[in-house]
Amino acid sequence: MAQQDLGSGKTGERPVRLGGALVTIVEPHRGHEVAYNRWYERDHFYAGCMIGAWTISGARYVCTRDLKALRYPEASPVVPDPLGGSYLALYWVLAGGFGPWIRWGTEQVQWLIEQDRMFPHRDHVHTLMYKFRTEFEEPDGVPVELALDHRSPYVVLVVGQPAAGVDLDTVDAWFRARPQLGVVGAELTAIPMAAGAPSDVPRDDAVDRFCQLWFVDDEIRDVWDDRFAGLGHEFAAAGLGELVFVSPFRATVPGTDTYTDQLW
């Protein structure tokens, strides 16, 4: 097919750029999973994040019990309980607005607390703001800015700890030399928790880790063994460090309670 003229819109320049992301993993208390799901998707997803200026997009995912069986390592500093961390929410923030968005988000959560619009029957497992570092994409593939709106049925979260003396450029080069793990991958680096964050959000000072999100359009069980199951061993064998959490999540079905009975 001949290359089409992109016209005066200059879409090839990609003026909309990803600046950062909120990555939050939460565990509802047993017996409250339906209520939690409804509160989050019908109120907090929007009131806590999506209405903020500079928000590009957001999406929610769930790790059902069959997917939790694929996670590794079993003892992870990111999700200490291998059966926990059932829900993952991702929010993309525009470059140039990340700082103001963090300040707004902190103030907005405090306002929601004052309005009694939070949900007590859940635990934050891992919630951090991340700066966007780089993307992994096929030539003329899905841009990282569109990753959440692409609506892949699965996302694989990979959190790694580089070995002493190993920089992220070396880590990136290793991943780029491998076959692409998904239709697009985003690499993020953590930033310290903002002052004034809610007290129920655990503090994680391991900001030297990297976080990758791989968006997978294939059926995850058909590709897990080839793409992800041995990734941690291969990364360590290369002397690059350790993958401290590798887990698949599947997209939720907004407006329904689908998967709430399959968490444990």
Secondary structure, DSSP 4 states (H G I P E B T S, - for coil): -PPPP-GGG-GGG----EEEEEEEEEEEPTT-HHHHHHHIIIIIIIIIIITSTTEEEEEEEE--HHHHTT-B-SS-SSSSSTT---EEEEEEEETT-HHHHHHHHHHHHHHHHHTT-S-SSEEEEEEEEEEEEEEEE-TT---GGGHHHHT-SEEEEEEEEEPTT--HHHHHHHHHTSPP-SSEEEEEEE-PPPTT--TTSPP---TT-EEEEEEE-S-HHHHHIIIIITHHHHHHHTTSEEEEEEEEEEE--TTS-TTTTS--
